Amino acid sequence: MISRTRLLVLPLLALALLAAACSKSPVQVVARPIIVFMTDFGTANDAAAICKAVIVGIAPEARIMDITHQVTPYSIEEGSRFLAGVTPYYPPATIFLVVVDPGVGTSRKAIIVKSKKSQYFVLPDNGLITPVIDRDGLDSAREITNSNWMIQAAISSTFHGRDIFAPAAAHLAAGWDFNLVGPVVPQLVRLTPKTSVTTEKGIDGDIIALDDPYGSLVTDIPGDDFKQLGYNTGDRIMLEINKKPVTLPYVKTFMDVPVGDPLLYIDSRGRVGIALSQGNYSRKFSITPPGTISIPRKGALPSAAPTKARSAPRAPTILPPWPLRKPSRAFPASTPKKLTT
């Protein structure tokens, strides 16, 4: 009788324990901090690796992800375009560490910017952040002046990526209070984006980049503006690239034309692009940015497209308080200016 009772009790006890375990709340997983890293350092040297080592030494739990370290050297405009293209895909509290810093060692500020999407940006105050803030809004910005946030060694005049930006990003990832990094920055340097011009005659824009390694031309012409010109997919468009006439089919994707043929399409970022099916348009036709592109309205001649006045870059100037204008859909920039936070 006792044996039978034991045989009944043991399964019931096991079931009770299983039920109790299932009734407990699921384990809460704490997300690791994310640092997204971009520079113009290239990959032929140890600069990016050193910055990552500094981060790991301060915040070993941080996940470090790369955008690219192949930004065209000194190109603030290109870096700002890449940064703006990536940030929408990362969650709030992501830390973006960006070092494209031709003014390193000068009076330019090292800053941390917080957007209204609660993302953080550790970078030089040279306009890199402009398109992100145009789109997402500015919460606050502070200069990195607290030496505790910097590398605990002598500060180089030429490697602030290692000595200031990387350790500041790491301390932020480690949970340090953003408000203690330094004083509020009342004015941020900004870039004035180039934008295409649309009139009753057509659109005049710029070739702003290459989509490498494919050599496709990236323009600043928004796809929605292009669609107002009246063209349908399948149309052949007479346009001008660098003031030379070109005829291209307007298609949805690369394989809509024979291999080796050129095409005009709307790229994945919503801009007009020029490509060569399974080829390199830039190399074949010897076209590299900067350049110009003019597209007339359907039925007009390419020469009827408007001509946009262009001027040489000017020295930095102070602008009135932010925001100054509606957010631009074209991210490249040419003229550094300032804004008020």
Phi and psi in degrees as a GROMACS rama.xvg file:
@    title "Ramachandran Plot"
@    xaxis  label "Phi"
@    yaxis  label "Psi"
@TYPE xy
-64.9926  -38.8028  ILE-2
-63.3088  -41.5344  SER-3
-63.8481  -40.1918  ARG-4
-62.1493  -42.8659  THR-5
-62.2881  -39.5055  ARG-6
-63.4023  -32.2215  LEU-7
-79.7463  -37.5347  LEU-8
-70.1178  -41.2056  VAL-9
-60.8813  -46.3429  LEU-10
-63.9294  -37.6099  PRO-11
-64.5194  -38.2523  LEU-12
-64.9681  -40.9225  LEU-13
-63.3208  -41.6914  ALA-14
-64.4495  -39.9982  LEU-15
-63.4081  -43.4808  ALA-16
-63.3457  -40.6105  LEU-17
-64.1426  -42.5507  LEU-18
-63.6271  -39.6853  ALA-19
-65.0127  -39.259  ALA-20
-65.9462  -40.8924  ALA-21
-69.0469  -25.2199  CYS-22
-78.8544  -13.4572  SER-23
-72.4711  150.937  LYS-24
-65.817  146.86  SER-25
-64.0785  151.166  PRO-26
-65.604  132.082  VAL-27
-82.7958  120.572  GLN-28
-93.1069  121.529  VAL-29
-84.7806  121.975  VAL-30
-66.9795  137.979  ALA-31
-75.3043  143.478  ARG-32
-64.1553  145.806  PRO-33
-112.661  128.403  ILE-34
-115.898  122.07  ILE-35
-106.639  122.469  VAL-36
-114.044  133.664  PHE-37
-145.423  137.757  MET-38
-147.795  176.659  THR-39
-109.638  24.8516  ASP-40
-69.6369  -24.9675  PHE-41
77.7377  -176.42  GLY-42
-120.146  8.46259  THR-43
-91.3723  3.57212  ALA-44
-137.01  -175.793  ASN-45
-99.1545  8.51801  ASP-46
-61.6362  -49.2671  ALA-47
-63.7243  -39.4492  ALA-48
-64.8478  -37.9423  ALA-49
-64.1202  -43.5462  ILE-50
-60.4645  -40.5201  CYS-51
-65.5854  -37.1159  LYS-52
-64.2645  -38.9023  ALA-53
-61.4966  -43.3902  VAL-54
-61.8601  -48.1758  ILE-55
-62.1936  -34.6991  VAL-56
-66.8559  -25.5028  GLY-57
-99.2579  -41.4201  ILE-58
-132.407  74.9287  ALA-59
-63.3568  -18.8739  PRO-60
-83.661  -8.60198  GLU-61
-71.698  141.715  ALA-62
-91.18  126.889  ARG-63
-108.594  121.637  ILE-64
-120.14  145.765  MET-65
-103.652  137.45  ASP-66
-82.9046  -65.5874  ILE-67
-167.361  155.878  THR-68
-116.552  19.2278  HIS-69
-112.462  23.8375  GLN-70
-55.9367  138.214  VAL-71
-52.8319  126.087  THR-72
-49.4859  130.307  PRO-73
73.034  1.725  TYR-74
-86.159  91.5248  SER-75
-61.8125  -38.9815  ILE-76
-60.0696  -46.0656  GLU-77
-66.6645  -42.8963  GLU-78
-59.9811  -40.1408  GLY-79
-65.9675  -35.6808  SER-80
-68.1978  -44.3685  ARG-81
-62.4523  -43.3875  PHE-82
-61.5283  -46.7253  LEU-83
-65.0532  -30.0296  ALA-84
-73.207  -26.5892  GLY-85
-91.7401  -37.5944  VAL-86
-58.6683  -31.4337  THR-87
-62.8802  -18.1555  PRO-88
-93.7207  0.835647  TYR-89
-110.166  151.425  TYR-90
-78.9551  168.644  PRO-91
-55.4254  152.884  PRO-92
78.0645  -2.73709  ALA-93
-64.2867  142.124  THR-94
-108.641  120.49  ILE-95
-102.302  119.659  PHE-96
-105.635  112.646  LEU-97
-127.874  122.314  VAL-98
-126.368  89.1165  VAL-99
-124.513  99.2466  VAL-100
-138.417  67.6712  ASP-101
-61.8288  -19.0243  PRO-102
-96.0022  18.3693  GLY-103
-55.2927  136.941  VAL-104
85.1235  -3.55129  GLY-105
-96.9783  -164.029  THR-106
-78.6971  -2.1389  SER-107
-60.5204  146.247  ARG-108
-85.5024  148.143  LYS-109
-95.8513  127.772  ALA-110
-135.61  161.99  ILE-111
-121.541  126.713  ILE-112
-113.949  137.327  VAL-113
-112.077  126.082  LYS-114
-87.9793  169.011  SER-115
-72.3906  -5.15172  LYS-116
-92.691  8.64074  LYS-117
62.7372  31.035  SER-118
-100.041  151.095  GLN-119
-113.703  146.018  TYR-120
-132.952  115.681  PHE-121
-104.59  113.882  VAL-122
-169.911  167.064  LEU-123
-73.243  151.64  PRO-124
-85.0451  76.1219  ASP-125
-133.605  13.6203  ASN-126
103.17  -5.32134  GLY-127
-54.6838  -32.6429  LEU-128
-84.9545  -8.44866  ILE-129
-51.678  -56.3025  THR-130
-65.3173  -30.674  PRO-131
-65.9825  -45.3175  VAL-132
-71.1885  -34.2073  ILE-133
-56.2462  -39.2085  ASP-134
-88.3019  -44.4068  ARG-135
-98.5217  -19.3428  ASP-136
92.5194  152.55  GLY-137
-103.846  124.659  LEU-138
-88.3742  -55.5796  ASP-139
-167.314  165.173  SER-140
-146.13  141.982  ALA-141
-136.343  145.901  ARG-142
-83.7725  141.773  GLU-143
-84.2665  98.7274  ILE-144
-122.771  -17.2322  THR-145
-71.6801  114.399  ASN-146
-63.7739  -21.5053  SER-147
-65.3195  -21.8375  ASN-148
-87.1956  -3.9747  TRP-149
-104.245  174.451  MET-150
-62.9017  142.777  ILE-151
-89.6066  61.492  GLN-152
-159.929  -179.04  ALA-153
-60.9692  138.589  ALA-154
-87.9718  121.158  ILE-155
-71.3937  152.674  SER-156
-87.3632  -3.76815  SER-157
-129.818  0.658029  THR-158
-135.339  63.5114  PHE-159
-73.4607  -16.8392  HIS-160
-58.464  -43.8643  GLY-161
-77.2382  -42.2574  ARG-162
-89.9188  -25.9054  ASP-163
-125.036  -54.5806  ILE-164
-70.2416  -48.1403  PHE-165
-62.6513  -48.1878  ALA-166
-64.6048  -35.7324  PRO-167
-63.6805  -43.2818  ALA-168
-62.3807  -39.9076  ALA-169
-66.375  -42.6676  ALA-170
-64.3764  -36.6493  HIS-171
-62.8319  -43.2486  LEU-172
-65.107  -29.6563  ALA-173
-79.2277  -1.92056  ALA-174
98.6959  9.70019  GLY-175
-66.8535  151.388  TRP-176
-73.6453  116.401  ASP-177
-52.9703  -34.1401  PHE-178
-69.93  -12.0878  ASN-179
-96.0129  -1.57177  LEU-180
-70.6986  -26.5588  VAL-181
160.346  -174.985  GLY-182
-72.9205  159.104  PRO-183
-62.1833  140.02  VAL-184
-94.3072  112.042  VAL-185
-75.046  -23.042  PRO-186
-137.681  131.671  GLN-187
-105.902  137.856  LEU-188
-67.1124  137.994  VAL-189
-133.181  160.912  ARG-190
-102.767  140.409  LEU-191
-89.4344  109.218  THR-192
-66.6447  142.636  PRO-193
-72.3538  143.202  LYS-194
-135.745  145.725  THR-195
-68.4814  156.398  SER-196
-113.207  126.251  VAL-197
-113.223  130.017  THR-198
-130.407  -173.827  THR-199
-67.5536  -13.0798  GLU-200
-93.5711  -29.3624  LYS-201
159.467  -156.48  GLY-202
-124.687  135.026  ILE-203
-117.594  124.214  ASP-204
-140.594  -166.652  GLY-205
-124.614  148.369  ASP-206
-87.316  113.976  ILE-207
-105.725  -15.0484  ILE-208
-169.408  170.945  ALA-209
-111.979  141.292  LEU-210
-89.1803  84.2284  ASP-211
-80.3914  150.234  ASP-212
-89.1815  11.3295  PRO-213
-85.2424  -15.6214  TYR-214
74.9254  17.3631  GLY-215
-74.9298  148.229  SER-216
-87.218  129.412  LEU-217
-100.272  130.524  VAL-218
-115.523  170.96  THR-219
-99.1249  19.0121  ASP-220
-90.3891  114.036  ILE-221
-63.743  139.043  PRO-222
-57.9165  -37.0919  GLY-223
-65.0081  -36.4354  ASP-224
-69.2583  -40.9887  ASP-225
-59.9668  -40.7318  PHE-226
-64.8488  -18.724  LYS-227
-77.0739  -6.82001  GLN-228
-80.2782  -10.2496  LEU-229
100.613  4.44347  GLY-230
-83.2802  150.826  TYR-231
-115.75  153.131  ASN-232
-58.4893  137.789  THR-233
101.155  -19.2531  GLY-234
-67.9192  148.678  ASP-235
-99.6249  126.815  ARG-236
-109.844  127.874  ILE-237
-91.7225  113.334  MET-238
-132.86  -177.069  LEU-239
-126.734  132.643  GLU-240
-118.017  121.156  ILE-241
52.5665  40.2911  ASN-242
66.0716  17.1059  LYS-243
-111.996  135.653  LYS-244
-68.0564  138.351  PRO-245
-141.427  139.265  VAL-246
-115.377  123.811  THR-247
-132.936  144.387  LEU-248
-77.7431  141.137  PRO-249
-94.1269  113.106  TYR-250
-133.038  172.609  VAL-251
-84.965  -35.3278  LYS-252
-151.194  170.089  THR-253
-62.6264  -39.972  PHE-254
-83.0274  9.84007  MET-255
-77.7344  -6.34345  ASP-256
-125.742  160.668  VAL-257
-61.2851  151.551  PRO-258
-56.7308  131.048  VAL-259
94.8642  -7.49969  GLY-260
-91.9787  148.786  ASP-261
-81.8536  163.759  PRO-262
-158.425  158.797  LEU-263
-114.345  135.087  LEU-264
-150.042  170.606  TYR-265
-98.6322  119.483  ILE-266
-78.4052  -179.791  ASP-267
-69.0053  -13.7159  SER-268
-97.1675  3.49978  ARG-269
84.5529  21.8575  GLY-270
-116.731  157.448  ARG-271
-66.2618  131.88  VAL-272
-128.312  156.48  GLY-273
-124.394  128.399  ILE-274
-140.733  171.992  ALA-275
-123.224  124.186  LEU-276
-61.3945  116.775  SER-277
53.2071  38.1622  GLN-278
-149.717  -173.34  GLY-279
-119.028  103.229  ASN-280
-63.5996  -43.9276  TYR-281
-59.2052  -45.6266  SER-282
-69.9114  -42.126  ARG-283
-65.1539  -38.8373  LYS-284
-107.996  7.70974  PHE-285
54.6313  49.753  SER-286
-120.187  124.544  ILE-287
-134.649  153.165  THR-288
-71.6744  152.732  PRO-289
-78.4919  155.094  PRO-290
-159.549  178.044  GLY-291
-122.131  154.077  THR-292
-141.776  133.869  ILE-293
-128.634  126.956  SER-294
-123.446  117.478  ILE-295
-79.2716  163.44  PRO-296
-66.2249  155.728  ARG-297
-58.0414  127.915  LYS-298
97.4287  -13.3376  GLY-299
-96.0373  164.017  ALA-300
-87.5964  151.811  LEU-301
-54.7258  -34.7514  PRO-302
-66.7406  -14.8361  SER-303
-81.8293  -9.35659  ALA-304
-65.354  147.326  ALA-305
-65.5751  152.091  PRO-306
-107.515  123.267  THR-307
-91.8924  127.955  LYS-308
-66.6025  135.411  ALA-309
-125.437  146.507  ARG-310
-136.082  159.642  SER-311
-69.1956  152.46  ALA-312
-56.7831  143.783  PRO-313
-106.556  165.622  ARG-314
-69.8358  157.948  ALA-315
-57.5597  141.767  PRO-316
-131.556  163.404  THR-317
-92.6934  131.379  ILE-318
-105.394  160.554  LEU-319
-63.9131  175.003  PRO-320
-55.9412  147.338  PRO-321
-67.7402  148.732  TRP-322
-83.9019  156.419  PRO-323
-99.1344  -28.1649  LEU-324
-154.901  172.485  ARG-325
-65.5014  147.397  LYS-326
-55.8047  136.175  PRO-327
-86.9874  146.657  SER-328
-88.4132  -2.60125  ARG-329
-110.93  124.3  ALA-330
-88.5855  -27.7497  PHE-331
-62.8374  158.97  PRO-332
-143.697  161.687  ALA-333
-131.489  -34.075  SER-334
-118.468  113.445  THR-335
-71.6196  134.172  PRO-336
-138.509  -173.437  LYS-337
-124.815  157.858  LYS-338
-135.347  164.488  LEU-339
-106.89  134.388  THR-340
